[in-house]
Amino acid sequence: MYWKDEDTNRVRSEEFSNKTGWDHSAMDAALEMAQEADTNMFPWLLEEDGCTVAHGWGGDLLGAYRYQG
């Protein structure tokens, strides 16, 4: 996960790995960090295996494509 800390004007990142015996623990931790970045109004980007999974900025889910059925 990458995010831009608007207070320091720096791009930061963190990698997450699954805990042994816990499915999806890495994604859960990454989404929790994304929510914290979003609350602070920092733009963020979540990648899995080099592909963008989601991104957002201050509540605007820029990468959330919804079914328009």
PDB file of N, CA, C and O in Angstrom, chain B, residues numbered from 101:
ATOM      1  N   MET B 101       0.838  -1.153   0.000  1.00  0.00           N
ATOM      2  CA  MET B 101       0.000   0.000   0.000  1.00  0.00           C
ATOM      3  C   MET B 101       0.890   1.226   0.000  1.00  0.00           C
ATOM      4  O   MET B 101       1.922   1.260   0.671  1.00  0.00           O
ATOM      5  N   TYR B 102       0.479   2.238  -0.764  1.00  0.00           N
ATOM      6  CA  TYR B 102       1.183   3.503  -0.828  1.00  0.00           C
ATOM      7  C   TYR B 102       0.217   4.616  -0.448  1.00  0.00           C
ATOM      8  O   TYR B 102      -0.974   4.543  -0.751  1.00  0.00           O
ATOM      9  N   TRP B 103       0.726   5.632   0.209  1.00  0.00           N
ATOM     10  CA  TRP B 103      -0.085   6.806   0.483  1.00  0.00           C
ATOM     11  C   TRP B 103       0.815   8.022   0.552  1.00  0.00           C
ATOM     12  O   TRP B 103       2.000   7.912   0.869  1.00  0.00           O
ATOM     13  N   LYS B 104       0.254   9.174   0.258  1.00  0.00           N
ATOM     14  CA  LYS B 104       1.003  10.425   0.345  1.00  0.00           C
ATOM     15  C   LYS B 104       0.611  11.125   1.627  1.00  0.00           C
ATOM     16  O   LYS B 104      -0.543  11.515   1.809  1.00  0.00           O
ATOM     17  N   ASP B 105       1.579  11.282   2.514  1.00  0.00           N
ATOM     18  CA  ASP B 105       1.367  11.995   3.769  1.00  0.00           C
ATOM     19  C   ASP B 105       1.367  13.487   3.441  1.00  0.00           C
ATOM     20  O   ASP B 105       2.425  14.078   3.224  1.00  0.00           O
ATOM     21  N   GLU B 106       0.195  14.087   3.404  1.00  0.00           N
ATOM     22  CA  GLU B 106       0.070  15.491   3.027  1.00  0.00           C
ATOM     23  C   GLU B 106       0.717  16.426   4.050  1.00  0.00           C
ATOM     24  O   GLU B 106       1.063  17.559   3.717  1.00  0.00           O
ATOM     25  N   ASP B 107       0.884  15.965   5.287  1.00  0.00           N
ATOM     26  CA  ASP B 107       1.511  16.797   6.311  1.00  0.00           C
ATOM     27  C   ASP B 107       3.005  16.962   6.074  1.00  0.00           C
ATOM     28  O   ASP B 107       3.559  18.034   6.318  1.00  0.00           O
ATOM     29  N   THR B 108       3.662  15.906   5.599  1.00  0.00           N
ATOM     30  CA  THR B 108       5.107  15.952   5.356  1.00  0.00           C
ATOM     31  C   THR B 108       5.445  16.014   3.868  1.00  0.00           C
ATOM     32  O   THR B 108       6.609  16.183   3.503  1.00  0.00           O
ATOM     33  N   ASN B 109       4.432  15.879   3.007  1.00  0.00           N
ATOM     34  CA  ASN B 109       4.602  15.882   1.558  1.00  0.00           C
ATOM     35  C   ASN B 109       5.519  14.744   1.092  1.00  0.00           C
ATOM     36  O   ASN B 109       6.324  14.919   0.177  1.00  0.00           O
ATOM     37  N   ARG B 110       5.386  13.573   1.737  1.00  0.00           N
ATOM     38  CA  ARG B 110       6.180  12.408   1.375  1.00  0.00           C
ATOM     39  C   ARG B 110       5.275  11.233   1.037  1.00  0.00           C
ATOM     40  O   ARG B 110       4.199  11.069   1.612  1.00  0.00           O
ATOM     41  N   VAL B 111       5.732  10.425   0.100  1.00  0.00           N
ATOM     42  CA  VAL B 111       5.024   9.197  -0.233  1.00  0.00           C
ATOM     43  C   VAL B 111       5.578   8.099   0.668  1.00  0.00           C
ATOM     44  O   VAL B 111       6.791   7.927   0.786  1.00  0.00           O
ATOM     45  N   ARG B 112       4.680   7.367   1.293  1.00  0.00           N
ATOM     46  CA  ARG B 112       5.076   6.287   2.194  1.00  0.00           C
ATOM     47  C   ARG B 112       4.459   4.981   1.704  1.00  0.00           C
ATOM     48  O   ARG B 112       3.508   4.984   0.922  1.00  0.00           O
ATOM     49  N   SER B 113       5.007   3.880   2.171  1.00  0.00           N
ATOM     50  CA  SER B 113       4.474   2.581   1.765  1.00  0.00           C
ATOM     51  C   SER B 113       4.647   1.577   2.894  1.00  0.00           C
ATOM     52  O   SER B 113       5.454   1.758   3.806  1.00  0.00           O
ATOM     53  N   GLU B 114       3.864   0.521   2.797  1.00  0.00           N
ATOM     54  CA  GLU B 114       3.969  -0.592   3.736  1.00  0.00           C
ATOM     55  C   GLU B 114       3.519  -1.854   3.020  1.00  0.00           C
ATOM     56  O   GLU B 114       2.564  -1.836   2.244  1.00  0.00           O
ATOM     57  N   GLU B 115       4.223  -2.955   3.291  1.00  0.00           N
ATOM     58  CA  GLU B 115       3.848  -4.253   2.732  1.00  0.00           C
ATOM     59  C   GLU B 115       3.172  -5.076   3.813  1.00  0.00           C
ATOM     60  O   GLU B 115       3.516  -4.973   4.991  1.00  0.00           O
ATOM     61  N   PHE B 116       2.221  -5.885   3.414  1.00  0.00           N
ATOM     62  CA  PHE B 116       1.465  -6.722   4.339  1.00  0.00           C
ATOM     63  C   PHE B 116       1.566  -8.170   3.896  1.00  0.00           C
ATOM     64  O   PHE B 116       1.512  -8.463   2.702  1.00  0.00           O
ATOM     65  N   SER B 117       1.713  -9.078   4.856  1.00  0.00           N
ATOM     66  CA  SER B 117       1.761 -10.515   4.583  1.00  0.00           C
ATOM     67  C   SER B 117       0.734 -11.218   5.460  1.00  0.00           C
ATOM     68  O   SER B 117       0.471 -10.797   6.587  1.00  0.00           O
ATOM     69  N   ASN B 118       0.156 -12.294   4.933  1.00  0.00           N
ATOM     70  CA  ASN B 118      -0.811 -13.068   5.713  1.00  0.00           C
ATOM     71  C   ASN B 118      -0.153 -13.694   6.935  1.00  0.00           C
ATOM     72  O   ASN B 118       0.979 -14.173   6.876  1.00  0.00           O
ATOM     73  N   LYS B 119      -0.881 -13.679   8.034  1.00  0.00           N
ATOM     74  CA  LYS B 119      -0.433 -14.397   9.223  1.00  0.00           C
ATOM     75  C   LYS B 119      -0.702 -15.881   8.995  1.00  0.00           C
ATOM     76  O   LYS B 119      -1.664 -16.245   8.319  1.00  0.00           O
ATOM     77  N   THR B 120       0.130 -16.716   9.546  1.00  0.00           N
ATOM     78  CA  THR B 120      -0.034 -18.168   9.401  1.00  0.00           C
ATOM     79  C   THR B 120      -1.395 -18.599   9.931  1.00  0.00           C
ATOM     80  O   THR B 120      -1.736 -18.341  11.085  1.00  0.00           O
ATOM     81  N   GLY B 121      -2.168 -19.261   9.068  1.00  0.00           N
ATOM     82  CA  GLY B 121      -3.478 -19.770   9.459  1.00  0.00           C
ATOM     83  C   GLY B 121      -4.605 -18.753   9.405  1.00  0.00           C
ATOM     84  O   GLY B 121      -5.732 -19.077   9.778  1.00  0.00           O
ATOM     85  N   TRP B 122      -4.340 -17.552   8.960  1.00  0.00           N
ATOM     86  CA  TRP B 122      -5.367 -16.496   8.890  1.00  0.00           C
ATOM     87  C   TRP B 122      -5.562 -16.096   7.431  1.00  0.00           C
ATOM     88  O   TRP B 122      -4.709 -15.409   6.868  1.00  0.00           O
ATOM     89  N   ASP B 123      -6.647 -16.503   6.815  1.00  0.00           N
ATOM     90  CA  ASP B 123      -6.935 -16.092   5.448  1.00  0.00           C
ATOM     91  C   ASP B 123      -7.229 -14.598   5.401  1.00  0.00           C
ATOM     92  O   ASP B 123      -7.921 -14.067   6.270  1.00  0.00           O
ATOM     93  N   HIS B 124      -6.718 -13.946   4.416  1.00  0.00           N
ATOM     94  CA  HIS B 124      -7.011 -12.538   4.130  1.00  0.00           C
ATOM     95  C   HIS B 124      -6.538 -11.562   5.209  1.00  0.00           C
ATOM     96  O   HIS B 124      -6.955 -10.404   5.203  1.00  0.00           O
ATOM     97  N   SER B 125      -5.683 -11.998   6.132  1.00  0.00           N
ATOM     98  CA  SER B 125      -5.246 -11.090   7.193  1.00  0.00           C
ATOM     99  C   SER B 125      -4.441  -9.918   6.640  1.00  0.00           C
ATOM    100  O   SER B 125      -4.511  -8.813   7.176  1.00  0.00           O
ATOM    101  N   ALA B 126      -3.679 -10.149   5.576  1.00  0.00           N
ATOM    102  CA  ALA B 126      -2.896  -9.070   4.978  1.00  0.00           C
ATOM    103  C   ALA B 126      -3.813  -8.021   4.348  1.00  0.00           C
ATOM    104  O   ALA B 126      -3.593  -6.821   4.512  1.00  0.00           O
ATOM    105  N   MET B 127      -4.836  -8.474   3.630  1.00  0.00           N
ATOM    106  CA  MET B 127      -5.768  -7.531   3.000  1.00  0.00           C
ATOM    107  C   MET B 127      -6.555  -6.768   4.065  1.00  0.00           C
ATOM    108  O   MET B 127      -6.794  -5.569   3.921  1.00  0.00           O
ATOM    109  N   ASP B 128      -6.954  -7.450   5.119  1.00  0.00           N
ATOM    110  CA  ASP B 128      -7.663  -6.781   6.217  1.00  0.00           C
ATOM    111  C   ASP B 128      -6.803  -5.676   6.827  1.00  0.00           C
ATOM    112  O   ASP B 128      -7.288  -4.572   7.074  1.00  0.00           O
ATOM    113  N   ALA B 129      -5.533  -5.975   7.068  1.00  0.00           N
ATOM    114  CA  ALA B 129      -4.624  -4.980   7.652  1.00  0.00           C
ATOM    115  C   ALA B 129      -4.383  -3.825   6.682  1.00  0.00           C
ATOM    116  O   ALA B 129      -4.324  -2.667   7.097  1.00  0.00           O
ATOM    117  N   ALA B 130      -4.244  -4.134   5.391  1.00  0.00           N
ATOM    118  CA  ALA B 130      -4.034  -3.084   4.390  1.00  0.00           C
ATOM    119  C   ALA B 130      -5.258  -2.177   4.274  1.00  0.00           C
ATOM    120  O   ALA B 130      -5.119  -0.958   4.167  1.00  0.00           O
ATOM    121  N   LEU B 131      -6.445  -2.762   4.296  1.00  0.00           N
ATOM    122  CA  LEU B 131      -7.661  -1.946   4.210  1.00  0.00           C
ATOM    123  C   LEU B 131      -7.855  -1.096   5.464  1.00  0.00           C
ATOM    124  O   LEU B 131      -8.381   0.015   5.393  1.00  0.00           O
ATOM    125  N   GLU B 132      -7.434  -1.616   6.595  1.00  0.00           N
ATOM    126  CA  GLU B 132      -7.492  -0.825   7.829  1.00  0.00           C
ATOM    127  C   GLU B 132      -6.554   0.384   7.726  1.00  0.00           C
ATOM    128  O   GLU B 132      -6.910   1.487   8.140  1.00  0.00           O
ATOM    129  N   MET B 133      -5.357   0.170   7.172  1.00  0.00           N
ATOM    130  CA  MET B 133      -4.411   1.270   6.976  1.00  0.00           C
ATOM    131  C   MET B 133      -4.946   2.259   5.937  1.00  0.00           C
ATOM    132  O   MET B 133      -4.769   3.468   6.084  1.00  0.00           O
ATOM    133  N   ALA B 134      -5.597   1.752   4.894  1.00  0.00           N
ATOM    134  CA  ALA B 134      -6.191   2.629   3.878  1.00  0.00           C
ATOM    135  C   ALA B 134      -7.274   3.503   4.493  1.00  0.00           C
ATOM    136  O   ALA B 134      -7.388   4.682   4.159  1.00  0.00           O
ATOM    137  N   GLN B 135      -8.066   2.931   5.387  1.00  0.00           N
ATOM    138  CA  GLN B 135      -9.111   3.706   6.047  1.00  0.00           C
ATOM    139  C   GLN B 135      -8.507   4.816   6.902  1.00  0.00           C
ATOM    140  O   GLN B 135      -9.043   5.922   6.960  1.00  0.00           O
ATOM    141  N   GLU B 136      -7.401   4.521   7.560  1.00  0.00           N
ATOM    142  CA  GLU B 136      -6.724   5.535   8.368  1.00  0.00           C
ATOM    143  C   GLU B 136      -6.175   6.655   7.482  1.00  0.00           C
ATOM    144  O   GLU B 136      -6.309   7.833   7.812  1.00  0.00           O
ATOM    145  N   ALA B 137      -5.555   6.285   6.353  1.00  0.00           N
ATOM    146  CA  ALA B 137      -5.048   7.286   5.415  1.00  0.00           C
ATOM    147  C   ALA B 137      -6.196   8.130   4.870  1.00  0.00           C
ATOM    148  O   ALA B 137      -6.074   9.348   4.739  1.00  0.00           O
ATOM    149  N   ASP B 138      -7.310   7.472   4.554  1.00  0.00           N
ATOM    150  CA  ASP B 138      -8.476   8.160   4.010  1.00  0.00           C
ATOM    151  C   ASP B 138      -9.065   9.143   5.029  1.00  0.00           C
ATOM    152  O   ASP B 138      -9.476  10.246   4.667  1.00  0.00           O
ATOM    153  N   THR B 139      -9.103   8.738   6.298  1.00  0.00           N
ATOM    154  CA  THR B 139      -9.604   9.608   7.360  1.00  0.00           C
ATOM    155  C   THR B 139      -8.748  10.868   7.487  1.00  0.00           C
ATOM    156  O   THR B 139      -9.254  11.948   7.792  1.00  0.00           O
ATOM    157  N   ASN B 140      -7.445  10.714   7.248  1.00  0.00           N
ATOM    158  CA  ASN B 140      -6.528  11.850   7.314  1.00  0.00           C
ATOM    159  C   ASN B 140      -6.492  12.661   6.021  1.00  0.00           C
ATOM    160  O   ASN B 140      -5.699  13.592   5.883  1.00  0.00           O
ATOM    161  N   MET B 141      -7.365  12.295   5.071  1.00  0.00           N
ATOM    162  CA  MET B 141      -7.455  12.977   3.779  1.00  0.00           C
ATOM    163  C   MET B 141      -6.171  12.833   2.943  1.00  0.00           C
ATOM    164  O   MET B 141      -5.795  13.742   2.203  1.00  0.00           O
ATOM    165  N   PHE B 142      -5.507  11.670   3.079  1.00  0.00           N
ATOM    166  CA  PHE B 142      -4.321  11.382   2.289  1.00  0.00           C
ATOM    167  C   PHE B 142      -4.720  10.507   1.113  1.00  0.00           C
ATOM    168  O   PHE B 142      -5.480   9.556   1.299  1.00  0.00           O
ATOM    169  N   PRO B 143      -4.233  10.793  -0.099  1.00  0.00           N
ATOM    170  CA  PRO B 143      -4.488   9.886  -1.225  1.00  0.00           C
ATOM    171  C   PRO B 143      -3.756   8.563  -0.984  1.00  0.00           C
ATOM    172  O   PRO B 143      -2.635   8.552  -0.475  1.00  0.00           O
ATOM    173  N   TRP B 144      -4.401   7.440  -1.357  1.00  0.00           N
ATOM    174  CA  TRP B 144      -3.805   6.133  -1.126  1.00  0.00           C
ATOM    175  C   TRP B 144      -4.045   5.213  -2.304  1.00  0.00           C
ATOM    176  O   TRP B 144      -4.965   5.417  -3.095  1.00  0.00           O
ATOM    177  N   LEU B 145      -3.198   4.191  -2.408  1.00  0.00           N
ATOM    178  CA  LEU B 145      -3.250   3.217  -3.497  1.00  0.00           C
ATOM    179  C   LEU B 145      -2.922   1.849  -2.914  1.00  0.00           C
ATOM    180  O   LEU B 145      -1.912   1.682  -2.230  1.00  0.00           O
ATOM    181  N   LEU B 146      -3.769   0.885  -3.185  1.00  0.00           N
ATOM    182  CA  LEU B 146      -3.570  -0.481  -2.690  1.00  0.00           C
ATOM    183  C   LEU B 146      -3.310  -1.388  -3.880  1.00  0.00           C
ATOM    184  O   LEU B 146      -4.109  -1.447  -4.815  1.00  0.00           O
ATOM    185  N   GLU B 147      -2.187  -2.095  -3.839  1.00  0.00           N
ATOM    186  CA  GLU B 147      -1.821  -3.013  -4.915  1.00  0.00           C
ATOM    187  C   GLU B 147      -1.684  -4.431  -4.379  1.00  0.00           C
ATOM    188  O   GLU B 147      -1.315  -4.643  -3.223  1.00  0.00           O
ATOM    189  N   GLU B 148      -1.986  -5.394  -5.237  1.00  0.00           N
ATOM    190  CA  GLU B 148      -1.746  -6.805  -4.929  1.00  0.00           C
ATOM    191  C   GLU B 148      -1.069  -7.429  -6.133  1.00  0.00           C
ATOM    192  O   GLU B 148      -1.615  -7.410  -7.236  1.00  0.00           O
ATOM    193  N   ASP B 149       0.105  -7.974  -5.931  1.00  0.00           N
ATOM    194  CA  ASP B 149       0.901  -8.584  -7.004  1.00  0.00           C
ATOM    195  C   ASP B 149       1.119  -7.615  -8.163  1.00  0.00           C
ATOM    196  O   ASP B 149       1.069  -8.014  -9.327  1.00  0.00           O
ATOM    197  N   GLY B 150       1.361  -6.341  -7.845  1.00  0.00           N
ATOM    198  CA  GLY B 150       1.654  -5.336  -8.862  1.00  0.00           C
ATOM    199  C   GLY B 150       0.446  -4.753  -9.566  1.00  0.00           C
ATOM    200  O   GLY B 150       0.605  -3.901 -10.440  1.00  0.00           O
ATOM    201  N   CYS B 151      -0.750  -5.180  -9.218  1.00  0.00           N
ATOM    202  CA  CYS B 151      -1.975  -4.668  -9.836  1.00  0.00           C
ATOM    203  C   CYS B 151      -2.748  -3.830  -8.829  1.00  0.00           C
ATOM    204  O   CYS B 151      -2.873  -4.213  -7.666  1.00  0.00           O
ATOM    205  N   THR B 152      -3.269  -2.689  -9.271  1.00  0.00           N
ATOM    206  CA  THR B 152      -4.048  -1.830  -8.400  1.00  0.00           C
ATOM    207  C   THR B 152      -5.361  -2.507  -8.040  1.00  0.00           C
ATOM    208  O   THR B 152      -6.118  -2.920  -8.919  1.00  0.00           O
ATOM    209  N   VAL B 153      -5.627  -2.619  -6.740  1.00  0.00           N
ATOM    210  CA  VAL B 153      -6.851  -3.232  -6.246  1.00  0.00           C
ATOM    211  C   VAL B 153      -7.873  -2.140  -5.934  1.00  0.00           C
ATOM    212  O   VAL B 153      -9.053  -2.280  -6.254  1.00  0.00           O
ATOM    213  N   ALA B 154      -7.415  -1.053  -5.310  1.00  0.00           N
ATOM    214  CA  ALA B 154      -8.300   0.064  -4.952  1.00  0.00           C
ATOM    215  C   ALA B 154      -7.454   1.286  -4.689  1.00  0.00           C
ATOM    216  O   ALA B 154      -6.267   1.184  -4.381  1.00  0.00           O
ATOM    217  N   HIS B 155      -8.073   2.436  -4.811  1.00  0.00           N
ATOM    218  CA  HIS B 155      -7.411   3.682  -4.437  1.00  0.00           C
ATOM    219  C   HIS B 155      -8.469   4.691  -4.071  1.00  0.00           C
ATOM    220  O   HIS B 155      -9.625   4.560  -4.474  1.00  0.00           O
ATOM    221  N   GLY B 156      -8.091   5.683  -3.321  1.00  0.00           N
ATOM    222  CA  GLY B 156      -9.054   6.681  -2.881  1.00  0.00           C
ATOM    223  C   GLY B 156      -8.379   7.903  -2.319  1.00  0.00           C
ATOM    224  O   GLY B 156      -7.154   7.981  -2.235  1.00  0.00           O
ATOM    225  N   TRP B 157      -9.211   8.866  -1.931  1.00  0.00           N
ATOM    226  CA  TRP B 157      -8.679  10.103  -1.374  1.00  0.00           C
ATOM    227  C   TRP B 157      -9.784  10.794  -0.597  1.00  0.00           C
ATOM    228  O   TRP B 157     -10.701  11.355  -1.197  1.00  0.00           O
ATOM    229  N   GLY B 158      -9.715  10.764   0.706  1.00  0.00           N
ATOM    230  CA  GLY B 158     -10.640  11.491   1.561  1.00  0.00           C
ATOM    231  C   GLY B 158     -12.093  11.106   1.389  1.00  0.00           C
ATOM    232  O   GLY B 158     -12.960  11.980   1.364  1.00  0.00           O
ATOM    233  N   GLY B 159     -12.383   9.821   1.270  1.00  0.00           N
ATOM    234  CA  GLY B 159     -13.761   9.367   1.146  1.00  0.00           C
ATOM    235  C   GLY B 159     -14.221   9.146  -0.277  1.00  0.00           C
ATOM    236  O   GLY B 159     -15.218   8.458  -0.500  1.00  0.00           O
ATOM    237  N   ASP B 160     -13.518   9.714  -1.252  1.00  0.00           N
ATOM    238  CA  ASP B 160     -13.847   9.465  -2.655  1.00  0.00           C
ATOM    239  C   ASP B 160     -13.146   8.195  -3.096  1.00  0.00           C
ATOM    240  O   ASP B 160     -11.922   8.166  -3.221  1.00  0.00           O
ATOM    241  N   LEU B 161     -13.913   7.154  -3.331  1.00  0.00           N
ATOM    242  CA  LEU B 161     -13.320   5.895  -3.764  1.00  0.00           C
ATOM    243  C   LEU B 161     -13.104   5.954  -5.270  1.00  0.00           C
ATOM    244  O   LEU B 161     -13.955   5.536  -6.055  1.00  0.00           O
ATOM    245  N   LEU B 162     -11.955   6.478  -5.648  1.00  0.00           N
ATOM    246  CA  LEU B 162     -11.662   6.707  -7.052  1.00  0.00           C
ATOM    247  C   LEU B 162     -11.597   5.416  -7.849  1.00  0.00           C
ATOM    248  O   LEU B 162     -11.865   5.409  -9.050  1.00  0.00           O
ATOM    249  N   GLY B 163     -11.241   4.323  -7.181  1.00  0.00           N
ATOM    250  CA  GLY B 163     -11.075   3.054  -7.890  1.00  0.00           C
ATOM    251  C   GLY B 163     -12.230   2.099  -7.685  1.00  0.00           C
ATOM    252  O   GLY B 163     -12.111   0.922  -8.025  1.00  0.00           O
ATOM    253  N   ALA B 164     -13.340   2.559  -7.143  1.00  0.00           N
ATOM    254  CA  ALA B 164     -14.476   1.673  -6.880  1.00  0.00           C
ATOM    255  C   ALA B 164     -15.453   1.751  -8.047  1.00  0.00           C
ATOM    256  O   ALA B 164     -16.200   2.720  -8.180  1.00  0.00           O
ATOM    257  N   TYR B 165     -15.440   0.742  -8.874  1.00  0.00           N
ATOM    258  CA  TYR B 165     -16.350   0.709 -10.019  1.00  0.00           C
ATOM    259  C   TYR B 165     -17.575  -0.099  -9.629  1.00  0.00           C
ATOM    260  O   TYR B 165     -17.459  -1.268  -9.262  1.00  0.00           O
ATOM    261  N   ARG B 166     -18.713   0.498  -9.703  1.00  0.00           N
ATOM    262  CA  ARG B 166     -19.948  -0.148  -9.246  1.00  0.00           C
ATOM    263  C   ARG B 166     -20.754  -0.648 -10.439  1.00  0.00           C
ATOM    264  O   ARG B 166     -20.747  -0.050 -11.515  1.00  0.00           O
ATOM    265  N   TYR B 167     -21.438  -1.746 -10.220  1.00  0.00           N
ATOM    266  CA  TYR B 167     -22.333  -2.291 -11.238  1.00  0.00           C
ATOM    267  C   TYR B 167     -23.516  -1.344 -11.417  1.00  0.00           C
ATOM    268  O   TYR B 167     -24.199  -1.003 -10.451  1.00  0.00           O
ATOM    269  N   GLN B 168     -23.745  -0.932 -12.629  1.00  0.00           N
ATOM    270  CA  GLN B 168     -24.844  -0.012 -12.946  1.00  0.00           C
ATOM    271  C   GLN B 168     -25.913  -0.774 -13.702  1.00  0.00           C
ATOM    272  O   GLN B 168     -26.133  -0.522 -14.887  1.00  0.00           O
ATOM    273  N   GLY B 169     -26.596  -1.723 -13.020  1.00  0.00           N
ATOM    274  CA  GLY B 169     -27.541  -2.605 -13.680  1.00  0.00           C
ATOM    275  C   GLY B 169     -28.902  -2.105 -13.839  1.00  0.00           C
ATOM    276  O   GLY B 169     -29.755  -2.801 -14.390  1.00  0.00           O
TER     277      GLY B 169
END
